[in-house]
Amino acid sequence: MAKIALVTGGGSGIGRACAITLGKNGYHAVVTGRRADALEETVALMETGTATAISCDVTNPDDVDALFRDIEAAHARLDLLFNNAGNNVPAAPIGDVPVADFQKVINVNLTGAFLCARAAFNLMRAQTPQGGRIINNGSISAAVPRPGSAPYTASKHAITGLTRTISLDGRPYDIACGQIDIGNAASEMTEKMGGGVPQADLSIKPEPVMDVQHVADSVLHMANLPLSANVQFMTVMATTMPFIGRG
């Protein structure tokens, strides 16, 4: 019987690649996000395996509760949550960041991740057999910032705290939690990198990107471990991008 995986932000980029890879490798992938058409496109791209598209705004507690009720009703359990939904705003020094921009990023990247992890935790704790795995998308910004990235960096540093806390809270219930920190995977969010992005010395330089499939393969590796083993933190990135020594 297929394991059940939920991928948030599954309508494009990293989420889409991970959902398709999970679906090809023994999981039934439930993909969620705000855009129903994009989710259905992800499902249509599944060459093998099965998937379901369910629209959800991860910042809305009622939407998240409805999503998990649908998963429980259809499958009676959840084996994996890939907490991937995220957004960003234009770079600016903190003094020039509108409050609304900060709240927009925090609402999706942190509050949305919390709401989905909370609901997944409750389902995994209650189901039989008990347990499951939560993988949070941290980004390398969970470790080092870019200039002008206060909202995004704050949200991703907070994800690391969320990951560590879930790992502790999950121990009595066989719920494992890990984090994948991704650097410059080719997606809609990294399209501008070829034309140059701000560096730590405030210069503008192009940066290399890697194929998003490398991220999907890494998530699959984390997902396929037995619950007695866990990748607590993994960094996967374009080899020559500025990360080591950045900041």
KEKE-3310 file (N, C-alpha, C; in steps of 0.2 Angstrom, whole numbers, plus 5000, padded with zeros to 4 digits):
npx = (5004:5003:5012:5007:5009:5011:5013:5016:5014:5014:5012:5022:5040:5051:5042:5033:5042:5047:5035:5031:5042:5041:5029:5032:5039:5033:5024:5008:5005:4999:4995:4996:4991:4988:4984:4973:4973:4987:4991:4983:4990:5002:4998:4994:5007:5012:5019:5020:5013:5002:4992:4984:4976:4973:4966:4972:4975:4989:4990:4979:4970:4958:4957:4968:4964:4953:4960:4967:4957:4951:4962:4963:4950:4951:4962:4965:4977:4993:5009:5020:5025:5030:5035:5034:5029:5032:5036:5043:5049:5053:5071:5077:5085:5083:5077:5069:5059:5043:5030:5020:5025:5035:5026:5019:5028:5032:5019:5017:5029:5032:5021:5012:5019:5020:5006:5003:5012:5008:4995:4998:5006:4997:4988:4997:5001:4989:4985:4985:4996:5005:5014:5026:5034:5040:5046:5055:5056:5070:5080:5095:5096:5092:5103:5113:5112:5106:5110:5098:5087:5079:5065:5063:5075:5073:5061:5066:5076:5068:5062:5071:5071:5058:5059:5068:5061:5049:5056:5059:5047:5041:5047:5041:5031:5034:5037:5047:5057:5065:5076:5078:5090:5091:5100:5100:5092:5085:5071:5056:5058:5072:5075:5080:5094:5104:5105:5111:5113:5112:5127:5137:5146:5140:5140:5134:5131:5130:5124:5127:5115:5107:5100:5083:5079:5089:5086:5074:5077:5085:5075:5067:5076:5078:5064:5063:5070:5069:5059:5066:5078:5085:5088:5093:5097:5100:5110:5108:5115:5120:5136:5146:5140:5139:5140:5147:5157:5150:5142)
npy = (4994:5011:5024:5039:5056:5073:5088:5104:5120:5114:5117:5121:5123:5118:5111:5105:5096:5088:5082:5075:5066:5059:5053:5044:5035:5026:5033:5040:5056:5070:5085:5103:5120:5137:5139:5131:5127:5125:5115:5105:5103:5099:5086:5080:5079:5068:5053:5040:5032:5040:5054:5068:5083:5097:5112:5125:5138:5140:5149:5151:5145:5138:5133:5125:5115:5110:5104:5094:5086:5081:5073:5064:5058:5052:5044:5039:5041:5049:5049:5057:5074:5087:5102:5114:5126:5143:5161:5176:5193:5209:5213:5223:5236:5234:5245:5250:5241:5238:5236:5227:5219:5212:5205:5197:5188:5181:5176:5166:5158:5155:5155:5147:5136:5132:5129:5119:5109:5107:5102:5090:5084:5081:5072:5062:5058:5052:5042:5024:5013:5022:5038:5046:5057:5073:5085:5100:5114:5123:5132:5139:5151:5149:5148:5158:5175:5185:5201:5213:5205:5204:5200:5187:5180:5180:5172:5160:5157:5155:5144:5134:5133:5129:5116:5110:5109:5102:5090:5086:5086:5076:5064:5055:5049:5043:5052:5059:5073:5083:5094:5102:5112:5122:5128:5139:5131:5128:5137:5146:5156:5158:5163:5175:5175:5172:5184:5192:5195:5203:5203:5199:5209:5219:5220:5216:5201:5187:5171:5153:5140:5125:5109:5106:5094:5087:5092:5086:5072:5072:5075:5063:5054:5057:5055:5041:5035:5024:5026:5025:5031:5047:5061:5075:5088:5094:5101:5105:5111:5122:5119:5129:5141:5156:5152:5145:5155:5166:5181)
npz = (5000:4996:5004:5011:5006:5009:5001:5002:4993:4981:4968:4959:4954:4967:4975:4966:4959:4969:4973:4962:4961:4973:4970:4960:4967:4976:4984:4988:4982:4990:4984:4988:4988:4983:4970:4960:4947:4944:4953:4948:4936:4941:4945:4933:4927:4932:4928:4932:4947:4959:4963:4972:4971:4981:4985:4995:5007:5016:5026:5032:5045:5046:5032:5032:5042:5036:5025:5031:5037:5025:5020:5030:5029:5017:5017:5029:5036:5037:5031:5028:5028:5018:5021:5012:5006:5002:5001:4995:4996:4987:4989:5002:5013:5030:5036:5026:5023:5021:5033:5030:5020:5028:5036:5027:5022:5034:5037:5027:5026:5039:5049:5041:5039:5053:5055:5047:5051:5064:5062:5055:5064:5074:5067:5064:5077:5082:5073:5067:5062:5074:5071:5060:5047:5046:5035:5034:5024:5024:5018:5013:5019:5032:5039:5034:5030:5015:5009:5013:5017:5027:5031:5025:5029:5043:5044:5040:5049:5060:5056:5058:5072:5074:5068:5076:5088:5085:5083:5096:5102:5095:5098:5108:5101:5089:5079:5067:5063:5051:5042:5026:5019:5006:4992:4979:4969:4953:4949:4949:4959:4958:4945:4942:4946:4937:4931:4940:4958:4974:4984:4998:4999:4994:4981:4964:4957:4946:4950:4951:4948:4952:4946:4950:4952:4960:4972:4974:4974:4986:4996:4994:4998:5012:5016:5014:5024:5038:5052:5063:5060:5055:5045:5052:5048:5032:5019:5003:4988:4974:4969:4968:4972:4982:4998:5009:5019:5016:5021)
capx = (5000:5007:5012:5003:5014:5008:5018:5014:5018:5016:5010:5028:5046:5053:5036:5031:5048:5047:5028:5032:5047:5038:5023:5035:5043:5029:5020:5003:5006:4994:4999:4992:4993:4982:4981:4970:4976:4994:4991:4981:4995:5007:4995:4995:5014:5014:5020:5018:5011:4996:4992:4978:4976:4968:4968:4973:4979:4992:4990:4972:4969:4952:4959:4973:4960:4949:4964:4969:4951:4951:4967:4961:4944:4952:4968:4965:4984:4998:5016:5025:5023:5035:5032:5038:5026:5035:5036:5048:5047:5059:5076:5078:5087:5077:5073:5065:5055:5036:5028:5015:5030:5037:5020:5017:5033:5031:5013:5017:5035:5033:5014:5009:5023:5017:4999:5003:5016:5003:4990:5002:5008:4991:4986:5002:5000:4982:4984:4988:5002:5007:5021:5027:5039:5039:5052:5054:5061:5073:5084:5102:5095:5091:5110:5116:5107:5108:5109:5092:5083:5076:5059:5064:5080:5070:5057:5070:5080:5063:5060:5076:5069:5052:5061:5071:5056:5045:5060:5059:5040:5039:5050:5036:5025:5038:5037:5053:5057:5071:5075:5082:5092:5092:5103:5100:5089:5082:5064:5053:5061:5079:5076:5084:5101:5108:5107:5115:5109:5116:5132:5138:5150:5135:5141:5129:5135:5126:5126:5125:5110:5107:5093:5078:5078:5093:5082:5068:5081:5087:5069:5066:5081:5076:5058:5063:5073:5065:5057:5072:5084:5083:5092:5091:5098:5104:5111:5110:5116:5124:5142:5150:5137:5142:5137:5153:5161:5145:5139)
capy = (5000:5017:5029:5045:5061:5079:5092:5111:5123:5109:5119:5124:5123:5113:5107:5101:5091:5083:5078:5070:5061:5055:5049:5039:5031:5023:5037:5044:5063:5075:5092:5108:5127:5141:5139:5124:5125:5123:5109:5100:5102:5094:5079:5078:5077:5061:5048:5034:5034:5043:5060:5071:5090:5100:5119:5127:5143:5138:5154:5151:5139:5134:5129:5119:5110:5106:5100:5088:5082:5078:5068:5058:5054:5048:5039:5037:5042:5053:5047:5062:5081:5091:5108:5118:5132:5149:5166:5182:5200:5212:5214:5230:5236:5233:5252:5251:5235:5239:5231:5222:5214:5207:5200:5193:5183:5177:5172:5160:5154:5153:5153:5142:5130:5130:5127:5112:5104:5106:5097:5084:5081:5078:5066:5056:5055:5049:5036:5018:5014:5029:5041:5049:5061:5080:5088:5107:5118:5129:5136:5141:5157:5147:5149:5164:5180:5189:5208:5216:5200:5203:5195:5180:5177:5179:5167:5153:5155:5153:5137:5129:5132:5124:5109:5107:5108:5096:5084:5085:5085:5070:5058:5050:5047:5041:5057:5062:5079:5085:5100:5103:5119:5122:5134:5140:5127:5132:5138:5153:5161:5159:5165:5182:5174:5173:5191:5195:5196:5206:5199:5201:5215:5224:5220:5212:5196:5181:5165:5147:5136:5117:5106:5105:5086:5086:5093:5081:5066:5073:5074:5056:5050:5059:5052:5034:5032:5021:5031:5025:5035:5054:5067:5081:5094:5093:5106:5104:5118:5123:5118:5135:5147:5159:5150:5145:5161:5171:5185)
capz = (5000:4995:5009:5010:5007:5008:4999:5002:4988:4976:4961:4955:4957:4972:4978:4960:4958:4975:4973:4956:4963:4978:4967:4956:4971:4981:4988:4985:4984:4990:4983:4990:4987:4982:4963:4959:4940:4945:4957:4943:4931:4944:4945:4926:4925:4935:4923:4936:4953:4960:4967:4973:4971:4986:4986:5002:5009:5022:5031:5035:5050:5043:5026:5034:5046:5031:5021:5035:5037:5019:5020:5035:5027:5011:5017:5036:5039:5034:5033:5027:5026:5016:5023:5007:5004:5004:4997:4997:4994:4985:4994:5004:5019:5035:5037:5020:5022:5023:5038:5026:5017:5033:5038:5021:5022:5040:5037:5023:5028:5046:5051:5037:5041:5059:5055:5043:5055:5070:5060:5053:5071:5078:5064:5065:5084:5083:5068:5069:5067:5076:5069:5053:5046:5044:5033:5033:5019:5028:5014:5016:5023:5039:5042:5033:5026:5010:5011:5012:5017:5034:5032:5023:5034:5050:5043:5039:5055:5064:5054:5061:5079:5073:5066:5083:5093:5083:5084:5103:5104:5092:5101:5111:5096:5083:5073:5065:5059:5048:5038:5021:5017:4999:4989:4972:4965:4948:4950:4948:4964:4956:4939:4942:4948:4931:4929:4946:4964:4979:4987:5005:4999:4991:4973:4961:4953:4944:4954:4948:4950:4951:4944:4955:4953:4965:4979:4975:4976:4993:5000:4994:5003:5019:5017:5014:5030:5043:5057:5068:5058:5053:5043:5055:5044:5026:5015:4996:4985:4969:4972:4968:4974:4988:5004:5014:5019:5015:5027)
cpx = (5004:5007:5009:5008:5010:5013:5014:5018:5019:5014:5016:5034:5048:5048:5034:5036:5047:5040:5029:5037:5044:5033:5026:5039:5039:5025:5014:5004:5000:4997:4994:4995:4987:4979:4979:4973:4983:4995:4988:4986:5001:5005:4996:5002:5016:5014:5018:5016:5004:4997:4985:4980:4971:4970:4968:4977:4982:4992:4983:4971:4963:4953:4963:4969:4956:4954:4966:4963:4950:4956:4965:4955:4946:4957:4969:4972:4988:5005:5021:5022:5030:5033:5036:5035:5030:5035:5042:5045:5054:5064:5076:5081:5081:5073:5068:5060:5048:5034:5024:5020:5032:5032:5018:5022:5032:5024:5013:5023:5035:5026:5011:5013:5021:5011:4999:5007:5012:4998:4993:5003:5002:4988:4991:5002:4994:4982:4987:4990:5004:5014:5020:5033:5037:5046:5051:5059:5064:5076:5090:5101:5093:5098:5113:5112:5111:5107:5102:5086:5080:5070:5060:5069:5077:5065:5060:5074:5074:5061:5065:5074:5062:5054:5064:5066:5051:5049:5059:5052:5038:5041:5045:5031:5028:5037:5044:5052:5064:5070:5080:5083:5094:5095:5103:5097:5085:5074:5062:5057:5069:5081:5081:5092:5106:5110:5110:5110:5114:5121:5133:5142:5146:5136:5135:5133:5130:5129:5123:5119:5110:5100:5089:5078:5083:5090:5077:5071:5083:5081:5067:5070:5079:5069:5058:5067:5068:5064:5062:5078:5081:5089:5090:5091:5102:5104:5112:5110:5120:5131:5146:5147:5140:5138:5142:5157:5156:5143:5145)
cpy = (5006:5021:5035:5051:5068:5084:5099:5115:5118:5110:5121:5122:5117:5108:5102:5095:5086:5079:5073:5064:5056:5050:5043:5034:5028:5027:5039:5051:5067:5082:5097:5115:5131:5141:5132:5122:5122:5117:5103:5098:5098:5087:5076:5076:5071:5056:5041:5037:5038:5049:5063:5079:5093:5107:5120:5133:5141:5143:5154:5145:5135:5130:5123:5114:5106:5101:5093:5083:5078:5072:5062:5054:5050:5043:5037:5038:5047:5051:5052:5069:5084:5098:5113:5125:5138:5155:5171:5188:5203:5214:5222:5230:5236:5240:5253:5246:5237:5233:5225:5217:5209:5202:5195:5187:5178:5173:5166:5155:5151:5150:5147:5135:5127:5126:5120:5107:5102:5101:5090:5080:5077:5072:5060:5053:5051:5042:5030:5015:5021:5031:5043:5053:5068:5083:5096:5110:5124:5134:5138:5148:5156:5148:5155:5169:5182:5196:5210:5210:5198:5198:5188:5176:5175:5173:5160:5152:5152:5145:5132:5128:5128:5117:5106:5105:5102:5090:5082:5082:5078:5064:5053:5047:5044:5045:5060:5068:5081:5091:5100:5110:5119:5129:5134:5134:5130:5131:5145:5158:5162:5161:5171:5181:5174:5180:5195:5197:5199:5201:5202:5208:5220:5224:5216:5207:5190:5175:5158:5144:5129:5115:5105:5098:5084:5087:5087:5074:5066:5072:5067:5052:5051:5055:5045:5031:5029:5026:5031:5029:5042:5058:5073:5087:5092:5099:5103:5110:5117:5123:5125:5141:5150:5157:5150:5151:5167:5175:5190)
cpz = (5000:5002:5007:5011:5005:5006:4998:4996:4982:4969:4956:4958:4961:4974:4972:4959:4963:4975:4967:4958:4968:4975:4963:4960:4977:4985:4984:4987:4984:4989:4984:4989:4985:4975:4961:4952:4940:4948:4952:4938:4934:4944:4938:4924:4928:4930:4926:4943:4953:4964:4967:4974:4976:4987:4993:5003:5016:5028:5035:5039:5048:5037:5028:5038:5041:5027:5025:5036:5031:5018:5024:5032:5021:5012:5024:5039:5035:5036:5032:5025:5024:5016:5018:5005:5006:4999:4999:4994:4991:4990:4995:5011:5024:5036:5031:5019:5025:5028:5035:5023:5022:5035:5033:5021:5028:5040:5033:5026:5035:5049:5047:5038:5048:5059:5052:5048:5061:5068:5058:5060:5074:5074:5065:5072:5085:5079:5071:5062:5068:5072:5062:5053:5044:5042:5031:5028:5023:5024:5017:5020:5030:5042:5040:5029:5020:5012:5009:5012:5024:5035:5030:5027:5040:5049:5043:5045:5060:5062:5057:5069:5079:5072:5073:5088:5091:5084:5091:5104:5101:5094:5104:5107:5090:5077:5073:5062:5057:5044:5032:5019:5010:4996:4982:4967:4959:4948:4949:4953:4962:4949:4938:4943:4943:4929:4935:4952:4969:4983:4994:5005:4995:4984:4971:4956:4951:4948:4950:4951:4949:4949:4950:4957:4959:4972:4980:4977:4983:4997:5000:4998:5010:5021:5018:5020:5034:5049:5063:5066:5055:5051:5046:5051:5038:5022:5008:4992:4978:4971:4973:4970:4981:4994:5010:5013:5017:5021:5030)
residu = (MET:ALA:LYS:ILE:ALA:LEU:VAL:THR:GLY:GLY:GLY:SER:GLY:ILE:GLY:ARG:ALA:CYS:ALA:ILE:THR:LEU:GLY:LYS:ASN:GLY:TYR:HIS:ALA:VAL:VAL:THR:GLY:ARG:ARG:ALA:ASP:ALA:LEU:GLU:GLU:THR:VAL:ALA:LEU:MET:GLU:THR:GLY:THR:ALA:THR:ALA:ILE:SER:CYS:ASP:VAL:THR:ASN:PRO:ASP:ASP:VAL:ASP:ALA:LEU:PHE:ARG:ASP:ILE:GLU:ALA:ALA:HIS:ALA:ARG:LEU:ASP:LEU:LEU:PHE:ASN:ASN:ALA:GLY:ASN:ASN:VAL:PRO:ALA:ALA:PRO:ILE:GLY:ASP:VAL:PRO:VAL:ALA:ASP:PHE:GLN:LYS:VAL:ILE:ASN:VAL:ASN:LEU:THR:GLY:ALA:PHE:LEU:CYS:ALA:ARG:ALA:ALA:PHE:ASN:LEU:MET:ARG:ALA:GLN:THR:PRO:GLN:GLY:GLY:ARG:ILE:ILE:ASN:ASN:GLY:SER:ILE:SER:ALA:ALA:VAL:PRO:ARG:PRO:GLY:SER:ALA:PRO:TYR:THR:ALA:SER:LYS:HIS:ALA:ILE:THR:GLY:LEU:THR:ARG:THR:ILE:SER:LEU:ASP:GLY:ARG:PRO:TYR:ASP:ILE:ALA:CYS:GLY:GLN:ILE:ASP:ILE:GLY:ASN:ALA:ALA:SER:GLU:MET:THR:GLU:LYS:MET:GLY:GLY:GLY:VAL:PRO:GLN:ALA:ASP:LEU:SER:ILE:LYS:PRO:GLU:PRO:VAL:MET:ASP:VAL:GLN:HIS:VAL:ALA:ASP:SER:VAL:LEU:HIS:MET:ALA:ASN:LEU:PRO:LEU:SER:ALA:ASN:VAL:GLN:PHE:MET:THR:VAL:MET:ALA:THR:THR:MET:PRO:PHE:ILE:GLY:ARG:GLY)
# end
